[in-house]
Amino acid sequence: MSVGKVIEITASSGKSFEKAIEKGIERAHKTVKNVRGAWVKEMKVAVTDGQITEYRVNMQVTFLLDD
């Protein structure tokens, strides 16, 4: 039997939503073990002078707890 836990994180990138997601997962993996998946809840952008300057995502990351 496995037991999981969910944490919520926010990540950003100046390039794309995909890069923001990758960055968030990589960072979560450095902090917690056994990351198994993520659900992207929100996608936002920061805009300056009519141009997108930052892509942001809010995610719920699931990881398994050690026995």
C-alpha positions in Angstrom: 0.0 0.0 0.0 1.3 3.5 -0.8 0.4 6.8 0.8 1.0 10.0 -1.0 1.1 13.7 0.0 0.4 16.8 -2.1 2.2 20.1 -1.9 1.3 23.3 -3.8 4.1 25.2 -5.5 4.4 28.2 -7.8 7.1 28.4 -10.5 8.0 30.8 -13.3 10.0 31.2 -16.4 10.8 33.9 -18.9 10.5 31.5 -21.8 7.3 29.4 -21.6 4.7 27.6 -19.5 6.4 24.3 -20.2 9.8 25.7 -18.9 8.0 27.0 -15.7 6.5 23.5 -15.2 9.8 21.8 -15.7 11.6 24.2 -13.4 8.9 23.6 -10.7 9.2 19.8 -10.9 13.0 19.9 -10.9 13.0 22.1 -7.8 10.4 20.0 -6.0 12.5 16.9 -6.7 15.5 18.5 -4.9 13.4 19.1 -1.8 11.2 16.0 -1.5 11.7 12.4 -2.5 9.5 10.2 -4.6 7.8 12.8 -6.7 5.2 11.0 -8.8 3.1 13.6 -10.6 1.7 17.1 -10.8 -1.5 18.9 -11.6 -1.2 22.3 -13.1 -4.0 24.3 -11.4 -3.3 27.8 -12.9 -1.4 29.4 -15.7 -0.7 33.2 -15.6 1.5 35.6 -17.4 3.1 38.9 -16.3 2.9 41.7 -18.9 5.0 44.8 -19.3 4.4 47.3 -22.1 2.1 44.9 -23.8 4.7 42.0 -23.9 4.7 38.8 -21.9 7.7 39.0 -19.5 7.1 35.9 -17.3 5.1 32.7 -17.5 3.8 31.4 -14.1 2.2 28.2 -13.0 0.6 27.0 -9.8 0.9 23.3 -9.4 0.0 20.5 -6.9 2.8 18.1 -6.8 2.2 14.5 -5.5 4.9 12.4 -3.8 4.9 9.1 -2.0 5.7 8.9 1.6 8.4 6.5 2.8 7.3 3.4 4.7 
